[in-house]
Amino acid sequence: MFRKSSTISEEEALKKLANLCAKAEYCTGDLDEKMRQWGIDEEARKRNIDYLIKHCLLYTSPSPRDGLL
């Protein structure tokens, strides 16, 4: 699981998430939890996840961790 970090900006979060996604597969639930720990608000989390999906950086198939199965 992820460690708690201090609050960061939405843009900084997006850069960190893109870097993570370039190295390994993550589901939306994993990245949403990471952003929550960083103190990112709900609307910004949604924008970042939408960006990652649109730019093919995020695994989008349902996962048991997403609660969709």
Secondary structure, DSSP 4 states (H G I P E B T S, - for coil): -PPP-----HHHHHHHHHHHHHHS---HHHHHHHHHHTT--HHHHHHHHHHHHHTT-S--S--GGGT--
